[in-house]
Amino acid sequence: MKTGDMIQITITPPAIVPMLVAPVPLVGSSTSLVVNGAPACLLGDELPMAIAGPLPYTAPPFVTPGMGTVSVTLTPTNQTMLSQNGKAILIKGQQFVAKFTVTAPAMQPTPGGPVPDPVATKPGTAQFITTTINAKAG
């Protein structure tokens, strides 16, 4: 994986996280390894800054937005055994686990007052998207 490749995170419905609807570009942190002219992505680059902070979400019928954070758990197929500066290099691999953790629940408006979303963790999946077919590190 390199700068400009993407991560696609899908949170299981009914939860909707607008910032995760479209794939998000990765930014590689390698200073010495380049793939097709772009810095390679190392372990730690899998969650771009654009989606690393708290994100708004809804989960109908909880239509008043709440906030939460996304995290991903890479599998061994998503990283190399070889490392660059002590960090594994990210590779496409297979789909992996994503999780959205609610920090402020979305609310359902009711005549008796707002009712909070009781589900604190929303499961999901993630995958890397790349146009690089074969690349050799060197």
PyMOL commands that set and color helices and strands:
alter all, ss='L'
color gray80, all
select helices_A, chain A and resi 18-20+49-51+76-78
alter helices_A, ss='H'
color red, helices_A
select strands_A, chain A and resi 6-11+24-25+34-35+38-39+55-59+62-73+79-84+87-90+96-104+107-108+115-116+121-129
alter strands_A, ss='S'
color yellow, strands_A
deselect
rebuild
show_as cartoon
